[in-house]
Amino acid sequence: VKFVGGAVVSEIQEAGGSLNISMKSGQKVKCDAVLVGVGVIPNASFVTGAEKARDGSLVTDECLQTSAPGLFAAGDVATYRSPKSGEHIRIEHWDVATSQGRFAAKAMVGKHDKFDQTPFFWTSLFGKNLRYVGHCMKFDEMLVDGELSKLNFVAYYCHNGEVKAVATMARDPVAVAAGELIRMGKMPSVEELKSHSVDLVDRLRRMNCAS
């Protein structure tokens, strides 16, 4: 399996029973089939009386309450305020959607817990698992522990000296630990990571034992 990142398809042509894919970079790929992931568009056009984001999703607070009394939103249709950063974000991962549903249900019956779960998703291709935790729309530095070519690594996406998200392959326990440390605001600094002396799994274990 070969991953081609940052590539944009410019043309798909059929020739002799095969498909020829042309990239904007000039690279060409020949294949038997093409699977297109087109993403999602929030569908809240039927909702009135509640604040909406520019993409049409429903804007909520940290407890998934919209501006309309008694109306809550969860999943792809919710742009919620992050308790950690204060920014409004919308996550298109089913794991987040199911968790938000539980938080929204609790809020409906008076238990207003802030949704502070770290966004998390994964994908599996031909026995290789890619896991991603955090939320990073832009980064100014990426630190890699491991070997990308061997699909065994931890990649830290950093912005303004802070780790915003972590991607892993063949390091599942690290992804789980990173998600919890990000939620707690206890991720190592960029300088600590550069020293290669940090074990996220051990750090989380020691913190749990101390508490």
Secondary structure as UniProt FT lines:
FT   TURN            5..6
FT   STRAND          9..15
FT   TURN            16..17
FT   STRAND          18..23
FT   TURN            24..25
FT   STRAND          28..31
FT   TURN            45..46
FT   TURN            54..55
FT   STRAND          58..60
FT   TURN            62..63
FT   STRAND          65..66
FT   TURN            69..70
FT   HELIX           75..77
FT   STRAND          78..81
FT   TURN            83..85
FT   STRAND          88..89
FT   HELIX           94..108
FT   TURN            109..110
FT   STRAND          120..125
FT   TURN            126..127
FT   STRAND          128..134
FT   STRAND          141..147
FT   HELIX           148..150
FT   STRAND          152..159
FT   TURN            160..161
FT   STRAND          162..169
FT   HELIX           172..184
FT   HELIX           190..194
FT   TURN            195..196
FT   HELIX           200..210
//
